[in-house]
């Protein structure tokens, strides 16, 4: 009987040991704030926030959106290509840009005009088609790409992420182009890769 008592006691203590070793409960933090985890080799949420804020600020200051006969400008978001070594949805950038432009009062974004005729909001496109034959023709399209450049020196790693955007008018001319570069640097961990 004594033989079985010790393993049973260990099993009873296991949950206490397990919870005592955990690092505390999860908590919410500001997505673009100082407490967000920063990685050298990846685009983090705060990178998307910073790139969107800086790009929209520069676009609004350029006055390019004011060059329409009937303000606010109508903007369609085209393709933003991810040319980094990682997989992520570029809507993490474009949606933040759209929200900021819509709230600025300088532009409205359309969800019924899309690449290859595919609308972001098919129901809105269908309702729009029932109300008018011509549909919305945007004043501008916004396109771009995200590029990654990496460098190493000893155990120090560096990644630069370039967020490149172009605002194109109906004639096919780029009225505004912007580029935001975010560079991050850190040491390679001694364990792992």
C-alpha positions in Angstrom: 0.0 0.0 0.0 2.9 2.4 0.8 4.3 1.7 -2.6 1.2 3.3 -4.3 0.9 6.2 -1.9 3.9 8.1 -3.3 2.8 8.1 -7.0 -0.7 9.1 -6.0 0.7 12.0 -4.0 2.7 13.1 -7.0 -0.3 13.0 -9.3 -2.3 15.1 -6.8 0.5 17.7 -6.7 1.0 17.8 -10.5 -1.8 20.5 -11.1 -0.3 22.7 -8.4 3.2 22.4 -9.9 1.9 23.0 -13.4 -0.1 26.2 -12.6 2.8 27.4 -10.4 5.1 27.3 -13.4 2.8 29.2 -15.8 3.6 32.8 -16.6 0.3 34.3 -15.5 -2.9 34.8 -17.3 -3.4 36.4 -20.6 -4.2 40.1 -20.8 -5.1 42.6 -23.5 -2.6 45.2 -24.7 -2.7 48.0 -27.2 -2.1 46.5 -30.7 0.4 49.2 -31.7 1.7 49.9 -28.3 5.0 49.6 -26.5 4.0 46.2 -24.9 3.5 44.5 -28.3 6.0 41.8 -29.1 8.6 43.0 -31.7 10.3 40.4 -33.9 13.2 41.1 -36.2 12.3 38.8 -39.0 8.5 39.4 -39.2 6.1 42.2 -39.9 4.4 42.8 -36.6 1.0 44.4 -36.0 2.6 47.6 -34.8 4.5 47.7 -38.2 1.1 47.7 -40.0 -0.2 50.4 -37.7 2.8 52.6 -38.2 3.0 52.2 -41.9 -0.7 52.9 -42.4 -0.7 56.0 -40.2 2.4 57.5 -41.8 1.2 56.7 -45.4 -2.2 58.2 -44.8 -0.7 61.3 -43.2 1.6 61.9 -46.2 -1.2 61.2 -48.7 -3.5 63.7 -47.0 -0.8 66.3 -46.8 0.0 65.9 -50.5 -3.4 67.3 -51.6 -3.8 64.6 -54.3 -7.2 63.6 -53.0 -8.4 67.2 -53.3 -8.0 67.0 -57.1 -11.6 65.8 -57.8 -14.5 67.8 -59.2 -16.9 66.4 -56.5 -15.3 65.8 -53.1 -14.8 63.5 -51.3 -12.7 61.4 -53.7 -13.9 57.9 -54.4 -11.0 55.4 -53.9 -10.8 51.7 -54.8 -8.1 49.6 -53.2 -6.4 47.5 -55.8 -3.7 44.8 -55.2 -1.1 45.2 -52.5 1.4 42.4 -53.0 3.2 40.7 -50.2 6.8 40.2 -51.4 8.3 39.2 -48.1 9.4 35.8 -47.0 6.3 35.4 -44.7 2.6 34.8 -45.2 0.1 37.4 -44.1 -3.0 39.1 -45.4 -2.3 42.5 -46.8 -5.7 43.6 -45.5 -3.8 44.1 -42.2 -2.4 47.2 -43.9 -5.1 48.2 -46.4 -8.0 48.1 -44.0 -6.2 50.4 -41.6 -5.6 52.8 -44.5 -9.2 52.7 -45.6 -10.5 53.4 -42.2 -8.3 56.4 -41.8 -9.1 57.8 -45.2 -12.9 57.3 -44.7 -12.8 59.1 -41.3 -10.6 61.9 -42.8 -13.5 63.2 -44.9 -11.2 63.5 -47.9 -12.0 60.1 -49.4 -14.5 57.4 -49.4 -13.5 53.8 -50.3 -15.7 51.6 -52.5 -16.4 48.0 -51.7 -18.2 47.3 -54.9 -15.3 47.8 -57.4 -12.6 45.2 -57.2 -9.8 43.5 -59.1 -11.1 41.3 -62.0 -14.6 42.5 -61.2 -14.7 40.8 -57.8 -16.3 43.1 -55.3 -15.3 43.0 -51.6 -19.1 43.3 -50.8 -21.0 41.4 -53.6 -24.4 42.2 -52.1 -23.7 46.0 -52.1 -22.6 45.6 -55.7 -25.8 43.8 -56.6 -27.9 46.4 -54.9 -25.9 49.1 -56.6 -26.5 47.5 -60.0 -30.2 47.4 -59.4 -30.2 51.1 -58.6 -28.0 52.4 -61.4 -26.7 50.9 -64.6 -23.2 52.5 -64.6 -22.1 51.8 -61.1 -19.4 53.6 -59.1 -16.3 54.8 -61.0 -13.5 55.5 -58.6 -11.5 58.7 -58.9 -8.4 56.8 -57.8 -7.0 53.4 -57.1 -4.5 52.5 -54.4 -2.0 49.7 -55.1 1.4 48.7 -53.7 3.7 46.1 -52.4 5.5 45.2 -49.2 9.2 44.2 -49.7 11.6 42.7 -47.2 15.4 43.2 -47.1 17.5 41.3 -44.5 21.1 41.8 -43.4 23.4 40.1 -40.8 26.6 41.2 -39.1 27.9 38.5 -36.7 25.1 37.7 -34.3 23.1 40.9 -35.1 20.2 40.5 -37.6 18.4 43.3 -39.3 15.2 43.4 -41.4 13.8 46.3 -43.3 10.2 46.2 -44.5 9.3 48.7 -47.2 5.6 49.5 -47.6 5.2 51.1 -51.1 2.0 52.6 -52.2 0.8 54.3 -55.4 -2.3 56.4 -55.9 -3.4 56.3 -59.6 -6.0 58.4 -61.3 -8.4 57.4 -64.1 -5.9 58.3 -66.8 -3.4 55.8 -65.3 -1.1 58.4 -63.9 0.4 58.0 -60.4 -0.6 61.2 -58.6 1.1 60.2 -55.4 3.6 57.6 -54.3 4.7 56.9 -50.8 7.1 54.5 -49.1 7.4 53.8 -45.4 10.4 51.8 -44.3 10.5 50.0 -40.9 13.8 48.6 -39.9 14.3 46.3 -36.9 17.5 45.0 -35.4 18.3 42.4 -32.8 20.7 39.7 -31.8 20.2 36.1 -32.9 19.1 33.9 -30.0 21.8 31.5 -28.6 19.3 28.6 -28.6 17.4 27.7 -31.8 17.9 29.3 -35.2 
